[in-house]
């Protein structure tokens, strides 16, 4: 129990603009261990970002949320985040749990210098004036491999390159030494070289500080050799969860198998043979409301039972879990 920092149980999230029978998250159960790197993998609309916003308490006010998210820090006992009021969230958000958004230009103020914006995070949680944290901010900038710290500290966001901006928001997320960092598609707008640099930087942060990382992506290639575990989501549900090396070597769920086959280039040992596999069709609201498996209309391994029942999670001996009647086929 003590090794598990975050424990989500039966997490169901529905937005007010959607029909109540089509939740963005449905009965999600997930553990995040201390110092663990977990890759959350899935297409757009799979519920990845909703999961991140749930853990951060940043869902819209009119959102319907059920279940629990227990959070236990080194210094504080286990508590259900979903019972927090806004003042309690503000004490944790940015300090104990931080986030790196995919578009740094949208989460940095265009009229504040970069150093001042990182300093604001420190001021909010540690007190003092923003300028009093300059030395620590410059240390953070060096930590994310920005060598020209004086220039970056005094720059406005528009004066920095895309790669520099991504490092700035990582420094901002690191400011208060959080126990969990959520990276929501942080490399989506970068080229392959910069993507690799950001992933390598996050790996280094994890190894040196022990900060757990929840890395959200639609690209399985980014998780190979980086994540300890891979959690595959589809239509707001977790369909497969297991050690990364095993998931990549032998995917069990048909959706996981298709994602790996569709990755740009051989992904973690999964080599394409013959024609390129495609996932037919697209996810619709009627699929979400079906009584059977939500992936059944697009699945190449479906059988009659898949239309009648939703598969319960099956726990396997090697630490893996899969929700599929025909897993491995």
Phi, psi and omega in degrees: 000316184295334182283345180268116182275318179237133177226105175269134183227118177059035185287117179234126184233128177232131177275146184298333182282349182254160176296142182298342180272001180236072182291152176287328171232140183226108174054048181278127175238123186210136173249140174237116181276161178297132177073009184273147171251115181245128175265125176260113189244135177172166178287171172301138181088005182277350178105005184299309183290326176297321176299315180298313181294329177295316181293332181267354183067036183245020177287152177303152186299329184268017180279140177267123183233133175232159180101204182209154173227099180275135182229130181228117178267176177296328187259345186235150181288172181293127180221153179274112182300329184290350176263001182286147168268175188297325180294324177290322177298318182296331179287334183261318184294121182093336180259303180263328177231125180234169182222145171247114180277161185286338181239092182299330180296338181269343182250003173250137179290131180287347185251008177241142176292151185302315181300320180294325181291321175291321178298330179297324178297316179294318179298320183296326185255341183239355179082186181082177178273153182304315182295338182290348182259015186301317182299317179292321178298317179295325175296320178295320179296320176292326181296329178264020171070036171256102188285324182273067189295324182298314179296313183295318181303320184267356184281153167271156184308322183291348180270000182249154177284169179300317178296321178294320179297320178297323178290327178297315182289333173292317176299320178297319179291333181275349194310316185256020179052062183293157176274338177224130175242126178258122179251105185265095181050052188289349182246011190299324184264009184257157175283174187300322181294314180291327175301313180297322180294319180294316179298318179296322178296316179296322177299316180297318178299316179298316183291323184274327185251343182078010178293127175288147183231129171254105188256113184263129182202161171255359185249104182296336181298332180289339184269342182295125180075005182240306183278144172282320181230153174238129176244118183260128182243145175213128177053042176081008181235152171274120182256339177206144182210129179181173176305136188303314183299322181286321179297316180290324182287319182217079178298138184262319182277139178304326179292317177300315180300318180293319179299317181291324178291333181272355182297149180289097183094169179300122182257112172052043175092355177273111185256131178291140174230132180075212184288152179295128179286138175236154175262108185292154174071195178210161180287133179235165178297327179294327175297318180296329183271353182295150181281342180268200179293132184291337180271353186307316182298339184250003191269134178277350182248015186291150174229180186300322183295335182296335179278343188257332185222152172268130184291132174284155178298137177249120178271127181254164188293334185270022178082012180259157177218140181214144177248088182196136176288333186239037185299142180088348181270000000 
